[in-house]
Amino acid sequence: MNTIQRILAGFALTALLTLTFASPALAFDGRAGDTVTIEADEVVNDDLYASAETFTLEGTVKGDLIVFAATVYVNGTVEGDLIAAGNTIVINGTVTDDVRTAAAAIQIGDDGTVGGDVIAASASLENKNGSAVEGDLIYAGAQALLAGSIGDDVSIAAGGVDIQGEVGGDVTAEVGDSEEGSPSPSMYISDVKVIIPNVSPGLTVGDEAAIKGSLTYTQSYDVNIPTGAVIGTIIRNEPVVDEDEVETAPTPAERAAAWTFDMLRTIATLAIFGLLLVWLAPNFLKELSEKLQSQPAPSFGWGVVAYAAFFFSLLLIVVVMIISGILFGIISLGSVTGTIIWVGLLAIFALIVGFVLFTSFGAQILVAWLGGKWILGRFNPALAEHKVWPLLLGVVIVGLLVKLPLAGWLIGFLIMFFGLGALWLWGRDRMRKPMEGATQ
């Protein structure tokens, strides 16, 4: 939202210029600590700078109050500007000049009065019924409930704005749509010291609202505004849509072209990896295909087992790393702990790389090669024994099958399970042979 960004940038720039170019005060008072309280009978005759966990003003500051605290309570009087930042800002007293503040939650209470402008940014802003802001209100944030009175203009950008009170000037609001359904700030901010109101997304103008100027708001639909709530004109602007961010639905021709290119990429990738596998490990591919051809049903069943065993192995390695690290840490063998962790991480990395490569390419190449040999064997048995042609024919067929709409993902899973099962049976037999030789 460009307007929100502009308001936030303006707020930050205003605060920066205020702190940078303001004339140095002739004198000031500084307070710091976990809890800083200016008692009701205390008068600070200078500007007051304060930082604390909780700051409370019950007395009077005859100058500006600049405070940074998690929680700020202004129950007394500030005879100048209030510049505050924190988690919760509560104004129940009087600020005779401007307020510039940023917080998670900002509240101007029933007895709160601001003699100048309010420039604020927060997740939630509320000026309660009975409060008074005599100048302008400029706000950017998630939501705002305006139930008190505002003497001049209101410029606001928020997801939800609810106007229930009186505005002496114009209102300019850029708000979200109610269909967006954004959650209340109370659901994602914590440790605030006020009850955050629940403001619906979009613009709401209450029956008791009184806007003495014009209302200009930006929203995608007309808002139901009570009769007589706005004295001036009511203007609705359509939200400006960034064409670069709008995703247009592809045409059928574009979808067909994308599907074709995706299928061709899959076929080309399988062909390249398959040729490398035939060149580098022809015996491995031949033995796997024999397992799959001779034991198709067991291959599928053991493939499901192998799929689950992969994730169990990762969990087991992590558990062993944790337990070993704790045990060797207790007996002060830190170097052993480090070695175990590194070996475990390398094992996890090797397992993941091997699993991804085989399930993404190896299983499909295996099924493609076996399928190509079977098809060519029906027409030309001699050609079926060639190293390349059965593979190329098979990867074309597999590439088409796994890219079929709706059913492609299921075919891909079936191929993966068959391939994993053949690999599992092959590995089991390879492990049995040394063991049988040792027993003999």
TORZAKE-757638 format. One line per field, with one value per residue (C-alpha): residue in three letters; x, y, z. Coordinates in nm, 3 decimals. Example, Ala and Ser with C-alpha at 12.3 -4.5 7.8 and 13.67 -1.06 7.14 Angstrom:
BEGIN
type <- ALA SER
c1 <- 1.230 1.367
c2 <- -0.450 -0.106
c3 <- 0.780 0.714
***
This chain:
BEGIN
type <- MET ASN THR ILE GLN ARG ILE LEU ALA GLY PHE ALA LEU THR ALA LEU LEU THR LEU THR PHE ALA SER PRO ALA LEU ALA PHE ASP GLY ARG ALA GLY ASP THR VAL THR ILE GLU ALA ASP GLU VAL VAL ASN ASP ASP LEU TYR ALA SER ALA GLU THR PHE THR LEU GLU GLY THR VAL LYS GLY ASP LEU ILE VAL PHE ALA ALA THR VAL TYR VAL ASN GLY THR VAL GLU GLY ASP LEU ILE ALA ALA GLY ASN THR ILE VAL ILE ASN GLY THR VAL THR ASP ASP VAL ARG THR ALA ALA ALA ALA ILE GLN ILE GLY ASP ASP GLY THR VAL GLY GLY ASP VAL ILE ALA ALA SER ALA SER LEU GLU ASN LYS ASN GLY SER ALA VAL GLU GLY ASP LEU ILE TYR ALA GLY ALA GLN ALA LEU LEU ALA GLY SER ILE GLY ASP ASP VAL SER ILE ALA ALA GLY GLY VAL ASP ILE GLN GLY GLU VAL GLY GLY ASP VAL THR ALA GLU VAL GLY ASP SER GLU GLU GLY SER PRO SER PRO SER MET TYR ILE SER ASP VAL LYS VAL ILE ILE PRO ASN VAL SER PRO GLY LEU THR VAL GLY ASP GLU ALA ALA ILE LYS GLY SER LEU THR TYR THR GLN SER TYR ASP VAL ASN ILE PRO THR GLY ALA VAL ILE GLY THR ILE ILE ARG ASN GLU PRO VAL VAL ASP GLU ASP GLU VAL GLU THR ALA PRO THR PRO ALA GLU ARG ALA ALA ALA TRP THR PHE ASP MET LEU ARG THR ILE ALA THR LEU ALA ILE PHE GLY LEU LEU LEU VAL TRP LEU ALA PRO ASN PHE LEU LYS GLU LEU SER GLU LYS LEU GLN SER GLN PRO ALA PRO SER PHE GLY TRP GLY VAL VAL ALA TYR ALA ALA PHE PHE PHE SER LEU LEU LEU ILE VAL VAL VAL MET ILE ILE SER GLY ILE LEU PHE GLY ILE ILE SER LEU GLY SER VAL THR GLY THR ILE ILE TRP VAL GLY LEU LEU ALA ILE PHE ALA LEU ILE VAL GLY PHE VAL LEU PHE THR SER PHE GLY ALA GLN ILE LEU VAL ALA TRP LEU GLY GLY LYS TRP ILE LEU GLY ARG PHE ASN PRO ALA LEU ALA GLU HIS LYS VAL TRP PRO LEU LEU LEU GLY VAL VAL ILE VAL GLY LEU LEU VAL LYS LEU PRO LEU ALA GLY TRP LEU ILE GLY PHE LEU ILE MET PHE PHE GLY LEU GLY ALA LEU TRP LEU TRP GLY ARG ASP ARG MET ARG LYS PRO MET GLU GLY ALA THR GLN
c1 <- 0.000 0.181 -0.015 0.079 0.443 0.429 0.270 0.517 0.808 0.672 0.631 0.987 1.125 0.932 1.066 1.420 1.408 1.259 1.543 1.815 1.735 1.542 1.712 1.899 1.712 1.869 1.822 1.664 1.598 1.690 1.541 1.621 1.553 1.328 1.038 1.028 0.738 0.680 0.453 0.140 0.298 0.619 0.682 0.962 1.049 1.251 1.221 1.222 1.407 1.326 1.388 1.243 1.054 0.750 0.717 0.432 0.364 0.129 0.273 0.360 0.633 0.674 0.841 0.863 0.849 1.064 1.025 1.123 0.971 0.786 0.483 0.413 0.132 0.069 -0.183 -0.054 0.024 0.283 0.308 0.486 0.524 0.509 0.750 0.713 0.797 0.727 0.497 0.198 0.131 -0.164 -0.262 -0.511 -0.386 -0.318 -0.060 -0.086 0.103 0.170 0.203 0.442 0.437 0.496 0.395 0.218 -0.093 -0.180 -0.476 -0.604 -0.824 -1.158 -0.986 -0.705 -0.658 -0.409 -0.391 -0.210 -0.169 -0.128 0.110 0.113 0.204 0.098 -0.083 -0.382 -0.494 -0.795 -0.917 -1.193 -1.525 -1.458 -1.105 -1.014 -0.753 -0.775 -0.552 -0.504 -0.471 -0.225 -0.206 -0.071 -0.115 -0.329 -0.647 -0.798 -1.108 -1.195 -1.462 -1.352 -1.339 -1.081 -1.077 -0.933 -0.854 -0.791 -0.549 -0.537 -0.414 -0.504 -0.654 -0.957 -1.098 -1.403 -1.523 -1.770 -1.689 -1.668 -1.426 -1.414 -1.252 -1.208 -1.137 -0.908 -0.884 -0.720 -0.847 -0.845 -1.140 -1.360 -1.318 -0.950 -1.040 -0.714 -0.690 -0.720 -0.385 -0.475 -0.398 -0.037 0.085 0.132 0.224 0.019 -0.138 -0.469 -0.757 -0.719 -1.052 -1.176 -1.207 -1.348 -1.145 -1.249 -1.418 -1.700 -1.889 -2.112 -2.457 -2.321 -2.034 -2.023 -1.780 -1.815 -1.601 -1.579 -1.505 -1.270 -1.192 -1.019 -1.189 -1.311 -1.680 -1.922 -1.948 -2.284 -2.262 -2.546 -2.749 -2.622 -2.297 -2.097 -2.175 -1.956 -1.916 -1.845 -1.596 -1.487 -1.165 -1.083 -0.763 -0.469 -0.363 0.001 -0.014 0.320 0.170 -0.147 -0.132 -0.338 -0.479 -0.295 -0.485 -0.546 -0.274 -0.028 -0.113 -0.065 0.270 0.388 0.285 0.466 0.789 0.774 0.729 1.018 1.243 1.153 1.226 1.556 1.665 1.578 1.758 2.077 2.087 1.985 2.266 2.515 2.385 2.403 2.758 2.889 2.692 2.533 2.553 2.381 2.094 2.069 2.055 1.787 1.577 1.604 1.483 1.189 1.102 1.121 0.957 0.719 0.479 0.753 0.932 0.629 0.577 0.941 0.937 0.674 0.887 1.200 1.017 0.917 1.261 1.428 1.249 1.291 1.666 1.689 1.507 1.726 2.046 1.927 1.832 2.170 2.349 2.158 2.199 2.568 2.635 2.477 2.658 3.003 2.945 2.881 3.207 3.396 3.480 3.391 3.604 3.415 3.087 3.202 3.307 2.972 2.782 2.987 2.952 2.577 2.538 2.734 2.521 2.201 2.332 2.435 2.099 1.899 2.108 2.094 1.721 1.636 1.852 1.712 1.345 1.363 1.563 1.686 1.347 1.205 1.513 1.489 1.121 1.182 1.467 1.272 0.958 1.153 1.313 0.972 0.812 1.101 1.120 0.770 0.880 1.259 1.428 1.773 1.705 1.570 1.920 2.073 2.202 2.053 1.733 1.526 1.621 1.529 1.195 1.122 1.201 0.965 0.684 0.759 0.794 0.449 0.293 0.426 0.310 -0.044 -0.300 -0.456 -0.305 0.061 0.145 -0.003 0.195 0.508 0.449 0.394 0.716 0.902 0.778 0.865 1.214 1.280 1.166 1.397 1.684 1.591 1.588 1.915 2.083 1.949 2.091 2.425 2.446 2.348 2.626 2.919 2.732 2.666 3.030 3.144 2.922 3.055
c2 <- 0.000 0.310 0.549 0.360 0.363 0.736 0.808 0.587 0.744 1.090 1.001 0.869 1.171 1.412 1.246 1.246 1.611 1.700 1.534 1.654 2.015 2.129 2.406 2.270 2.320 2.552 2.289 1.949 1.686 1.320 1.017 0.647 0.320 0.018 0.226 0.604 0.796 1.170 1.211 1.426 1.705 1.716 1.982 1.947 2.296 2.180 1.931 1.577 1.288 0.948 0.579 0.301 -0.026 0.161 0.539 0.718 1.091 1.204 1.552 1.830 1.875 2.242 2.153 1.862 1.502 1.257 0.906 0.557 0.281 -0.047 0.115 0.488 0.641 1.014 1.094 1.443 1.743 1.801 2.169 2.097 1.809 1.440 1.220 0.860 0.511 0.182 -0.116 0.059 0.435 0.558 0.927 0.997 1.348 1.662 1.732 2.097 2.064 1.782 1.407 1.199 0.836 0.482 0.170 -0.162 -0.015 0.354 0.471 0.821 0.766 0.918 1.213 1.246 1.579 1.675 2.044 1.997 1.726 1.353 1.168 0.798 0.455 0.137 -0.193 -0.043 0.314 0.410 0.750 0.674 0.850 1.168 1.220 1.523 1.588 1.955 1.937 1.688 1.310 1.138 0.764 0.452 0.105 -0.205 -0.063 0.248 0.310 0.682 0.731 1.068 1.409 1.531 1.904 1.916 1.672 1.298 1.125 0.753 0.434 0.109 -0.233 -0.142 0.200 0.255 0.615 0.656 1.009 1.362 1.496 1.872 1.860 1.625 1.253 1.084 0.708 0.427 0.102 -0.270 -0.469 -0.659 -0.973 -0.982 -1.097 -0.992 -1.095 -0.851 -0.719 -0.875 -1.212 -1.135 -0.870 -0.936 -0.766 -0.456 -0.292 -0.196 -0.392 -0.381 -0.313 -0.545 -0.337 -0.502 -0.480 -0.197 0.134 0.159 0.481 0.454 0.598 0.848 0.964 1.327 1.427 1.802 1.804 1.567 1.195 1.051 0.684 0.426 0.089 -0.150 -0.115 0.142 0.163 0.197 0.543 0.661 0.954 1.283 1.138 1.336 1.704 1.743 1.527 1.156 1.029 0.670 0.600 0.265 0.106 0.147 -0.197 -0.257 -0.436 -0.604 -0.778 -0.896 -1.258 -1.311 -1.656 -1.833 -1.907 -2.269 -2.229 -2.102 -2.389 -2.639 -2.484 -2.484 -2.848 -2.943 -2.767 -2.919 -3.266 -3.215 -3.098 -3.409 -3.638 -3.464 -3.480 -3.849 -3.923 -3.746 -3.912 -4.246 -4.241 -4.157 -4.445 -4.689 -4.575 -4.568 -4.850 -5.081 -5.386 -5.201 -5.098 -5.451 -5.616 -5.373 -5.433 -5.809 -5.772 -5.560 -5.789 -6.109 -5.974 -5.689 -5.731 -5.767 -5.472 -5.250 -5.366 -5.325 -4.986 -4.862 -5.001 -4.833 -4.500 -4.514 -4.646 -4.340 -4.098 -4.333 -4.346 -3.967 -3.957 -4.234 -4.053 -3.733 -3.920 -4.097 -3.765 -3.604 -3.894 -3.943 -3.572 -3.566 -3.880 -3.783 -3.427 -3.554 -3.751 -3.452 -3.601 -3.301 -3.402 -3.729 -3.538 -3.313 -3.611 -3.784 -3.471 -3.423 -3.789 -3.769 -3.457 -3.612 -3.926 -3.721 -3.524 -3.842 -4.009 -3.709 -3.661 -4.031 -4.056 -3.746 -3.852 -4.204 -4.113 -3.821 -3.991 -4.341 -4.508 -4.349 -4.443 -4.800 -4.833 -4.653 -4.886 -5.197 -5.073 -4.984 -5.329 -5.492 -5.290 -5.333 -5.701 -5.741 -5.612 -5.648 -5.864 -5.775 -5.402 -5.461 -5.567 -5.240 -5.017 -4.690 -4.738 -4.909 -4.630 -4.350 -4.508 -4.571 -4.217 -4.073 -4.293 -4.233 -3.859 -3.852 -4.061 -3.865 -3.538 -3.650 -3.412 -3.544 -3.896 -3.802 -3.764 -4.108 -4.273 -4.100 -4.240 -4.594 -4.576 -4.448 -4.735 -4.999 -4.853 -4.822 -5.180 -5.313 -5.120 -5.259 -5.620 -5.569 -5.423 -5.700 -5.968 -5.790 -5.787 -6.154 -6.286 -6.174 -6.302 -6.641 -6.665 -6.586 -6.857 -7.117
c3 <- 0.000 -0.127 0.096 0.412 0.309 0.244 0.581 0.767 0.582 0.660 1.025 1.049 0.864 1.085 1.398 1.260 1.162 1.497 1.684 1.445 1.367 1.673 1.862 2.164 2.488 2.736 3.003 3.044 3.305 3.255 3.430 3.383 3.561 3.560 3.691 3.660 3.816 3.824 4.126 4.126 4.331 4.125 3.859 3.604 3.485 3.183 2.901 3.036 2.876 3.022 2.955 3.165 3.167 3.297 3.288 3.465 3.463 3.737 3.778 3.533 3.273 3.175 2.847 2.607 2.726 2.532 2.667 2.556 2.766 2.734 2.898 2.910 3.117 3.081 3.354 3.434 3.214 2.944 2.856 2.531 2.287 2.373 2.178 2.291 2.173 2.341 2.359 2.518 2.521 2.730 2.746 3.025 3.101 2.898 2.630 2.533 2.205 1.957 2.011 1.802 1.902 1.785 1.976 1.955 2.120 2.162 2.365 2.438 2.740 2.842 3.010 2.756 2.578 2.308 2.224 1.892 1.631 1.680 1.448 1.530 1.400 1.575 1.549 1.730 1.799 2.010 2.120 2.364 2.403 2.601 2.471 2.258 1.992 1.899 1.591 1.308 1.337 1.105 1.153 0.986 1.128 1.146 1.296 1.455 1.666 1.674 1.939 2.080 1.916 1.665 1.598 1.248 0.967 0.982 0.743 0.803 0.639 0.810 0.759 0.969 1.067 1.286 1.326 1.613 1.734 1.599 1.337 1.288 0.943 0.650 0.670 0.420 0.471 0.283 0.429 0.365 0.236 0.477 0.266 0.353 0.705 0.871 1.236 1.524 1.655 1.992 1.834 1.744 1.992 2.360 2.686 2.610 2.912 2.752 2.608 2.231 2.057 1.788 1.470 1.160 0.839 0.609 0.693 0.947 1.023 1.330 1.382 1.637 1.414 1.301 1.025 0.968 0.656 0.360 0.362 0.101 0.129 -0.086 -0.099 -0.366 -0.276 -0.131 0.248 0.420 0.580 0.806 0.678 0.818 0.950 0.691 0.634 0.326 0.019 0.019 -0.237 -0.287 -0.477 -0.631 -0.499 -0.734 -0.850 -0.937 -1.270 -1.201 -0.896 -1.069 -1.175 -1.488 -1.548 -1.830 -2.146 -2.253 -2.516 -2.255 -2.020 -2.302 -2.398 -2.034 -1.995 -2.317 -2.219 -1.870 -2.018 -2.262 -1.977 -1.778 -2.074 -2.148 -1.782 -1.752 -2.079 -1.967 -1.624 -1.775 -2.031 -1.755 -1.546 -1.839 -1.908 -1.550 -1.383 -1.640 -1.414 -1.129 -1.356 -1.499 -1.156 -1.034 -1.343 -1.290 -0.932 -1.040 -1.332 -1.129 -0.809 -0.899 -0.605 -0.339 -0.497 -0.448 -0.087 0.006 -0.166 0.078 0.363 0.225 0.196 0.564 0.664 0.515 0.747 1.043 0.973 0.977 1.311 1.452 1.354 1.520 1.841 1.849 1.800 2.088 2.330 2.245 2.277 2.624 2.746 2.621 2.738 3.091 3.097 2.953 2.614 2.410 2.110 2.080 2.093 1.810 1.600 1.652 1.553 1.236 1.138 1.204 0.993 0.708 0.730 0.718 0.420 0.234 0.302 0.181 -0.135 -0.220 -0.151 -0.357 -0.652 -0.665 -0.612 -0.855 -1.130 -1.050 -1.004 -1.320 -1.522 -1.396 -1.489 -1.821 -1.919 -1.824 -2.001 -2.314 -2.326 -2.285 -2.567 -2.811 -2.725 -2.869 -3.208 -3.233 -2.965 -3.093 -3.058 -2.706 -2.595 -2.709 -2.427 -2.553 -2.754 -2.482 -2.241 -2.481 -2.566 -2.200 -2.078 -2.342 -2.217 -1.847 -1.907 -2.065 -1.788 -1.490 -1.647 -1.712 -1.554 -1.234 -1.258 -1.313 -0.944 -0.866 -1.144 -1.014 -0.665 -0.799 -1.002 -0.696 -0.477 -0.738 -0.782 -0.408 -0.356 -0.624 -0.467 -0.123 -0.250 -0.435 -0.126 0.098 -0.132 -0.151 0.229 0.260 0.035 0.260 0.566 0.407 0.299 0.652 0.806 0.561
***
